[in-house]
Amino acid sequence: MQLRYVFSELGQGLRRNLSMHIAVILTLFVSLTLVGLGVLLNQQADKAAQHWGSQLQITVWLCKDKDDNPACTGEVTDAQKDAIAAEVEKNPEVADYRFESKEEAFEKVKELLGPEKFDGPNPAATADDMPQSVWITLKDPEQYQGITSAVVGLDGVSGIRDMRDVLKPIYGSINALQWAALATAAFLVFAALLLVGNTIRLAAFARRKEIGIMRLVGASTLYIALPFLLEALVTAIIGVALAGGALAAFMYFGIDQRAATGLAFMPWIGMPEYVVALMSIAILGPVLTLLPTLVLTRKYLKV
């Protein structure tokens, strides 16, 4: 009987303040979607950094057999690699460095373009087609002229790529979108909190007579507040579901169908990153509705 009353009050409360609940759901939907986008973009920036290196790195490509660089006479030798390593080690601008083998470079290419392109009797490329490289981490991103000039003319060096030239516009765009999404989401989260507060106030005012009677018969505060908490939970679940659907649409149409096919030179986020974003908004949604409801019911249910 008691649970029947609680669910009856839940249904009446949702119908009585339908327009206000719809406003809360829509605000939660937009704000949680933007929070999820911020989480996805942050993971995308981390994924790109892990794959290509940070802005503190430069890459030295070593000569390979049939290299396009006319200065290369063949595959880099062990003696040439030792000379390059010695030059890098003694340079004061270098914080750390590592060699990347042909096999490691080939695994990156397969991960980026898909392993199916490299299987069968006529693969698109093999490990022997990949160049060896040296990945150099700088102490200061602004201090790089010394190391580039020191290694560019060494035997066995085919070319140098400064990762900042490649990643700066990409990181700049991702970071701008990320902070714009999070800033807008923060504003809408504040609006959602205000809407939840107004919803609780109006709902408590509409039920003031019932609340007074329940107080007189000895009903506890938690029992009286339970319909309000369930209303908040329902709005949070609907808002999270809509935001999760919007993020899924973004992943499919924005990432899988466009970015991953049109910009295949860099790795893109996938299902694991989507699950992280979905879990984030699934936790944040109920927190944004249940916590204000718990606080405000203690104020507005005092009769």
Secondary structure, 3 states (H helix, E strand, C coil): CHHHHHHHHHHHHHHHCHHHHHHHHHHHHHHHHHHHHHHHHHHHHHHHHHHHCCCCEEEEEECCCCCCCCCCCCCCCHHHHHHHHHHHHHCCCEEEEEEECHHHHHHHHHHHHCHHHHCCCCCCCCHHHCCCEEEEEECCCCCCHHHHHHHCCCCCEEEEEEHHHHHHHHHHHHHHHHHHHHHHHHHHHHHHHHHHHHHHHHHHHHCHHHHHHHHHCCCCHHHHHHHHHHHHHHHHHHHHHHHHHHHHHHHHHHHHHHHHHHCCCCCCCCHHHHHHHHHHHHHHHHHHHHHHHHHHHHHHCCC
